[in-house]
Amino acid sequence: MTATPKPVLSRGDRVFSRSALFAGSMILVTLAAVAIFLIVESFPAFFATNQTASILPSNFWVYVWPLIFGTLWAAVLALLISLPLAIGIALFISHYAPRKLSAVLGYVVDLLAAVPSVVFGLWGIGVLAPAVQPIFAWLNANLGWIPLFAGEVSATGKTILTAAVVLAVMILPIMTAICREIFLQAPVLHEEAALALGATRWEMIRLAVLPFGRPGIVSAAMLGLGRALGETMAVAMVLSATGVVTFKLLTSENPSTIAANIALQFPEAYGTNINVLLATGLILFIVTFLVNAVARWIVSRRAEFSGAN
């Protein structure tokens, strides 16, 4: 048997192939460089005490635990608020709205994703916080027996729930855009088959569109969660943080987030305090990496839907 000759690549193909390989390799190199920098600079913080780093209450882990809790708590609250809205808006644009209206709404959603975070922070502190404070008072008066709504209500409205609402608004456009594109790619034959069998439009969506779009919904949720975990200025502007660990949503005592804490503390940090803040950044780096890894694992388990046509 004669060996199959290898295809001869043109100069353009070789240039493109090597350029793509270089671009892909740079992602890994950059990620490794960031990880190595954070690990090296964070190492002194793991053994620091309040005698070597003034911002530590006793040791690093006592300092970082409330920040980890606040970061995850705010991001999860934002995801719980925004994910149902993102799915609903995406379904309306893709399957319910007239074509002209859906095109306009799609452009508006895409433009909202480009709004800077500081603008959302200004809106949160100047408009949202005063507007929701009476609602918080009503929740506390009528639902105060629920631990989440217990405690003394903040007079300014700068609570973890307000920060979560701001984060939800920030991550809503990107999640909506991804879900919309996934729903538009749902197999038309599946939709027509469901309708031909007598299904209503909602039944068709529930049986044909949502199962197909489940990996995309998970990807959109994890991408939104990743942005919420790393958001800085909006949270720093809106949240009145005291560094406590609490599930109460309406009080003036709120946990801070890692990113917001770094933004507020870093300008005045010196010596080992800088290492401590970089170590908290390493923790955030690891948490975000784990979130994306879990998302990839979930999507890979549903890979069979990606081949539908």
TIBA-374383 format. One record per residue (C-alpha): residue in three letters; y, z, x. Coordinates in nm, 3 decimals, decimal comma, always signed. Example, Ala and Ser with C-alpha at 12.3 -4.5 7.8 and 13.67 -1.06 7.14 Angstrom:
2
ALA:-0,450:+0,780:+1,230 .
SER:-0,106:+0,714:+1,367 .
This chain:
309
MET:+0,000:+0,000:+0,000 .
THR:+0,344:-0,085:+0,120 .
ALA:+0,607:+0,188:+0,114 .
THR:+0,888:+0,145:-0,135 .
PRO:+1,201:+0,055:+0,058 .
LYS:+1,490:+0,298:+0,027 .
PRO:+1,789:+0,160:-0,161 .
VAL:+2,073:+0,055:+0,064 .
LEU:+2,391:+0,237:-0,033 .
SER:+2,723:+0,066:-0,008 .
ARG:+3,010:+0,220:+0,187 .
GLY:+3,174:+0,335:-0,134 .
ASP:+2,858:+0,508:-0,251 .
ARG:+2,821:+0,687:+0,081 .
VAL:+3,184:+0,802:+0,078 .
PHE:+3,157:+0,926:-0,279 .
SER:+2,825:+1,103:-0,215 .
ARG:+2,954:+1,282:+0,093 .
SER:+3,281:+1,372:-0,080 .
ALA:+3,093:+1,521:-0,374 .
LEU:+2,867:+1,715:-0,135 .
PHE:+3,171:+1,847:+0,052 .
ALA:+3,347:+1,950:-0,270 .
GLY:+3,038:+2,130:-0,397 .
SER:+2,988:+2,304:-0,063 .
MET:+3,350:+2,422:-0,058 .
ILE:+3,288:+2,616:-0,379 .
LEU:+3,007:+2,810:-0,213 .
VAL:+3,208:+2,858:+0,106 .
THR:+3,509:+2,988:-0,084 .
LEU:+3,298:+3,223:-0,293 .
ALA:+3,123:+3,355:+0,017 .
ALA:+3,455:+3,401:+0,199 .
VAL:+3,601:+3,601:-0,089 .
ALA:+3,288:+3,816:-0,114 .
ILE:+3,279:+3,886:+0,262 .
PHE:+3,650:+3,974:+0,268 .
LEU:+3,615:+4,216:-0,022 .
ILE:+3,303:+4,380:+0,123 .
VAL:+3,454:+4,428:+0,468 .
GLU:+3,787:+4,560:+0,340 .
SER:+3,622:+4,781:+0,076 .
PHE:+3,379:+4,957:+0,307 .
PRO:+3,619:+5,239:+0,414 .
ALA:+3,696:+5,319:+0,050 .
PHE:+3,339:+5,410:-0,036 .
PHE:+3,358:+5,713:+0,195 .
ALA:+3,724:+5,802:+0,134 .
THR:+3,843:+6,127:-0,024 .
ASN:+4,173:+6,244:-0,164 .
GLN:+4,264:+6,361:+0,187 .
THR:+4,249:+6,009:+0,331 .
ALA:+4,359:+5,816:+0,018 .
SER:+4,628:+5,978:-0,196 .
ILE:+4,543:+5,784:-0,513 .
LEU:+4,190:+5,926:-0,528 .
PRO:+4,132:+6,235:-0,745 .
SER:+3,833:+6,337:-0,532 .
ASN:+3,623:+6,036:-0,427 .
PHE:+3,608:+5,664:-0,494 .
TRP:+3,345:+5,670:-0,769 .
VAL:+3,532:+5,928:-0,974 .
TYR:+3,839:+5,703:-0,944 .
VAL:+3,673:+5,373:-1,031 .
TRP:+3,450:+5,482:-1,320 .
PRO:+3,734:+5,507:-1,580 .
LEU:+3,862:+5,168:-1,463 .
ILE:+3,519:+5,006:-1,508 .
PHE:+3,491:+5,158:-1,853 .
GLY:+3,839:+5,044:-1,955 .
THR:+3,780:+4,692:-1,826 .
LEU:+3,453:+4,650:-2,016 .
TRP:+3,580:+4,827:-2,329 .
ALA:+3,895:+4,614:-2,361 .
ALA:+3,704:+4,291:-2,291 .
VAL:+3,428:+4,368:-2,540 .
LEU:+3,681:+4,458:-2,811 .
ALA:+3,868:+4,133:-2,745 .
LEU:+3,544:+3,935:-2,767 .
LEU:+3,441:+4,101:-3,094 .
ILE:+3,779:+4,010:-3,243 .
SER:+3,809:+3,655:-3,113 .
LEU:+3,454:+3,512:-3,126 .
PRO:+3,419:+3,497:-3,509 .
LEU:+3,770:+3,349:-3,533 .
ALA:+3,693:+3,091:-3,264 .
ILE:+3,374:+2,980:-3,440 .
GLY:+3,550:+2,962:-3,776 .
ILE:+3,845:+2,762:-3,642 .
ALA:+3,616:+2,527:-3,452 .
LEU:+3,402:+2,464:-3,762 .
PHE:+3,713:+2,399:-3,971 .
ILE:+3,847:+2,147:-3,718 .
SER:+3,514:+1,972:-3,667 .
HIS:+3,364:+1,968:-4,020 .
TYR:+3,615:+2,067:-4,287 .
ALA:+3,969:+1,957:-4,201 .
PRO:+4,086:+1,598:-4,269 .
ARG:+4,087:+1,380:-3,960 .
LYS:+4,465:+1,378:-3,911 .
LEU:+4,492:+1,755:-3,957 .
SER:+4,198:+1,821:-3,727 .
ALA:+4,359:+1,608:-3,454 .
VAL:+4,685:+1,806:-3,480 .
LEU:+4,503:+2,140:-3,481 .
GLY:+4,299:+2,033:-3,179 .
TYR:+4,616:+1,954:-2,984 .
VAL:+4,771:+2,288:-3,085 .
VAL:+4,463:+2,480:-2,972 .
ASP:+4,462:+2,298:-2,638 .
LEU:+4,831:+2,373:-2,585 .
LEU:+4,785:+2,743:-2,661 .
ALA:+4,540:+2,766:-2,372 .
ALA:+4,825:+2,674:-2,134 .
VAL:+5,060:+2,957:-2,238 .
PRO:+5,115:+3,195:-1,941 .
SER:+4,972:+3,543:-1,972 .
VAL:+5,311:+3,705:-1,916 .
VAL:+5,435:+3,539:-2,236 .
PHE:+5,149:+3,698:-2,429 .
GLY:+5,238:+4,028:-2,266 .
LEU:+5,601:+4,002:-2,377 .
TRP:+5,488:+3,914:-2,729 .
GLY:+5,247:+4,206:-2,731 .
ILE:+5,500:+4,463:-2,615 .
GLY:+5,795:+4,331:-2,814 .
VAL:+5,638:+4,212:-3,140 .
LEU:+5,276:+4,314:-3,182 .
ALA:+5,291:+4,680:-3,075 .
PRO:+5,576:+4,779:-3,315 .
ALA:+5,419:+4,575:-3,596 .
VAL:+5,073:+4,733:-3,574 .
GLN:+5,188:+5,094:-3,533 .
PRO:+5,215:+5,153:-3,912 .
ILE:+4,871:+4,994:-3,952 .
PHE:+4,734:+5,232:-3,691 .
ALA:+4,887:+5,525:-3,878 .
TRP:+4,721:+5,409:-4,201 .
LEU:+4,384:+5,370:-4,029 .
ASN:+4,412:+5,717:-3,883 .
ALA:+4,510:+5,870:-4,218 .
ASN:+4,235:+5,700:-4,419 .
LEU:+3,959:+5,642:-4,163 .
GLY:+4,027:+5,924:-3,920 .
TRP:+3,679:+6,063:-3,985 .
ILE:+3,547:+5,768:-3,780 .
PRO:+3,562:+5,864:-3,410 .
LEU:+3,718:+5,530:-3,314 .
PHE:+4,023:+5,600:-3,533 .
ALA:+4,049:+5,976:-3,468 .
GLY:+4,313:+6,159:-3,264 .
GLU:+4,691:+6,155:-3,264 .
VAL:+4,827:+5,806:-3,327 .
SER:+5,047:+5,654:-3,057 .
ALA:+5,412:+5,637:-3,162 .
THR:+5,469:+5,315:-2,966 .
GLY:+5,156:+5,119:-3,062 .
LYS:+5,068:+5,065:-2,694 .
THR:+4,699:+5,139:-2,726 .
ILE:+4,372:+4,991:-2,607 .
LEU:+4,332:+4,820:-2,944 .
THR:+4,670:+4,649:-2,908 .
ALA:+4,573:+4,530:-2,560 .
ALA:+4,242:+4,404:-2,701 .
VAL:+4,423:+4,207:-2,972 .
VAL:+4,647:+4,046:-2,709 .
LEU:+4,342:+3,959:-2,499 .
ALA:+4,171:+3,818:-2,809 .
VAL:+4,467:+3,588:-2,874 .
MET:+4,464:+3,480:-2,509 .
ILE:+4,095:+3,389:-2,497 .
LEU:+4,084:+3,239:-2,847 .
PRO:+4,210:+2,888:-2,751 .
ILE:+3,958:+2,823:-2,473 .
MET:+3,669:+2,956:-2,682 .
THR:+3,778:+2,750:-2,982 .
ALA:+3,810:+2,434:-2,773 .
ILE:+3,459:+2,470:-2,628 .
CYS:+3,300:+2,549:-2,966 .
ARG:+3,481:+2,257:-3,127 .
GLU:+3,353:+2,009:-2,870 .
ILE:+2,999:+2,145:-2,903 .
PHE:+3,005:+2,123:-3,285 .
LEU:+3,135:+1,765:-3,268 .
GLN:+2,831:+1,674:-3,056 .
ALA:+2,585:+1,800:-3,315 .
PRO:+2,334:+1,523:-3,399 .
VAL:+2,462:+1,322:-3,694 .
LEU:+2,106:+1,241:-3,800 .
HIS:+2,028:+1,611:-3,834 .
GLU:+2,338:+1,667:-4,047 .
GLU:+2,265:+1,367:-4,270 .
ALA:+1,902:+1,473:-4,308 .
ALA:+2,004:+1,821:-4,421 .
LEU:+2,252:+1,678:-4,673 .
ALA:+1,997:+1,427:-4,797 .
LEU:+1,754:+1,710:-4,869 .
GLY:+2,010:+1,873:-5,097 .
ALA:+2,173:+2,121:-4,861 .
THR:+2,533:+2,217:-4,919 .
ARG:+2,785:+2,167:-4,642 .
TRP:+2,757:+2,532:-4,533 .
GLU:+2,376:+2,516:-4,541 .
MET:+2,392:+2,199:-4,331 .
ILE:+2,615:+2,377:-4,078 .
ARG:+2,392:+2,684:-4,074 .
LEU:+2,069:+2,484:-4,032 .
ALA:+2,180:+2,191:-3,813 .
VAL:+2,514:+2,257:-3,640 .
LEU:+2,499:+2,624:-3,543 .
PRO:+2,147:+2,611:-3,389 .
PHE:+2,249:+2,308:-3,183 .
GLY:+2,573:+2,474:-3,074 .
ARG:+2,427:+2,814:-2,989 .
PRO:+2,421:+2,757:-2,609 .
GLY:+2,780:+2,634:-2,626 .
ILE:+2,885:+2,938:-2,830 .
VAL:+2,727:+3,166:-2,570 .
SER:+2,901:+2,977:-2,290 .
ALA:+3,236:+2,997:-2,470 .
ALA:+3,189:+3,370:-2,532 .
MET:+3,105:+3,441:-2,169 .
LEU:+3,394:+3,229:-2,044 .
GLY:+3,630:+3,418:-2,273 .
LEU:+3,479:+3,748:-2,165 .
GLY:+3,526:+3,653:-1,801 .
ARG:+3,894:+3,580:-1,857 .
ALA:+3,939:+3,903:-2,053 .
LEU:+3,776:+4,101:-1,772 .
GLY:+4,017:+3,964:-1,513 .
GLU:+4,338:+3,953:-1,714 .
THR:+4,619:+4,141:-1,542 .
MET:+4,980:+4,112:-1,652 .
ALA:+4,936:+4,111:-2,028 .
VAL:+4,726:+4,428:-2,018 .
ALA:+4,957:+4,596:-1,766 .
MET:+5,257:+4,527:-1,991 .
VAL:+5,100:+4,627:-2,322 .
LEU:+4,866:+4,913:-2,238 .
SER:+4,990:+5,270:-2,198 .
ALA:+4,714:+5,381:-1,961 .
THR:+4,637:+5,738:-1,857 .
GLY:+4,306:+5,681:-1,677 .
VAL:+4,080:+5,861:-1,922 .
VAL:+3,740:+5,763:-2,058 .
THR:+3,762:+5,755:-2,437 .
PHE:+3,647:+5,534:-2,724 .
LYS:+3,949:+5,625:-2,940 .
LEU:+4,149:+5,315:-3,022 .
LEU:+4,477:+5,448:-3,159 .
THR:+4,593:+5,726:-2,929 .
SER:+4,841:+5,720:-2,642 .
GLU:+4,565:+5,826:-2,398 .
ASN:+4,391:+5,506:-2,298 .
PRO:+4,168:+5,388:-2,013 .
SER:+4,316:+5,137:-1,773 .
THR:+4,155:+4,816:-1,648 .
ILE:+4,076:+4,727:-1,289 .
ALA:+4,302:+4,422:-1,276 .
ALA:+4,599:+4,597:-1,437 .
ASN:+4,556:+4,900:-1,212 .
ILE:+4,559:+4,681:-0,900 .
ALA:+4,875:+4,503:-1,016 .
LEU:+5,055:+4,832:-1,082 .
GLN:+4,937:+5,022:-0,773 .
PHE:+4,923:+4,757:-0,500 .
PRO:+5,300:+4,714:-0,431 .
GLU:+5,330:+5,080:-0,325 .
ALA:+4,986:+5,118:-0,164 .
TYR:+4,942:+5,188:+0,205 .
GLY:+4,663:+5,276:+0,447 .
THR:+4,330:+5,359:+0,289 .
ASN:+4,483:+5,323:-0,059 .
ILE:+4,481:+4,947:-0,004 .
ASN:+4,110:+4,960:+0,077 .
VAL:+4,049:+5,159:-0,239 .
LEU:+4,224:+4,898:-0,453 .
LEU:+4,034:+4,617:-0,280 .
ALA:+3,711:+4,805:-0,347 .
THR:+3,794:+4,815:-0,719 .
GLY:+3,851:+4,440:-0,692 .
LEU:+3,502:+4,408:-0,543 .
ILE:+3,361:+4,596:-0,842 .
LEU:+3,541:+4,355:-1,078 .
PHE:+3,410:+4,061:-0,875 .
ILE:+3,053:+4,189:-0,913 .
VAL:+3,092:+4,257:-1,287 .
THR:+3,233:+3,910:-1,351 .
PHE:+2,956:+3,751:-1,143 .
LEU:+2,690:+3,938:-1,341 .
VAL:+2,847:+3,835:-1,672 .
ASN:+2,837:+3,468:-1,573 .
ALA:+2,480:+3,501:-1,442 .
VAL:+2,366:+3,650:-1,772 .
ALA:+2,542:+3,369:-1,958 .
ARG:+2,366:+3,105:-1,749 .
TRP:+2,031:+3,273:-1,813 .
ILE:+2,090:+3,282:-2,190 .
VAL:+2,198:+2,918:-2,198 .
SER:+1,900:+2,808:-1,989 .
ARG:+1,665:+2,971:-2,240 .
ARG:+1,819:+2,754:-2,512 .
ALA:+1,815:+2,436:-2,304 .
GLU:+1,592:+2,258:-2,553 .
PHE:+1,886:+2,210:-2,788 .
SER:+2,087:+2,025:-2,526 .
GLY:+1,854:+1,730:-2,551 .
ALA:+1,889:+1,679:-2,927 .
ASN:+2,020:+1,345:-3,039 .
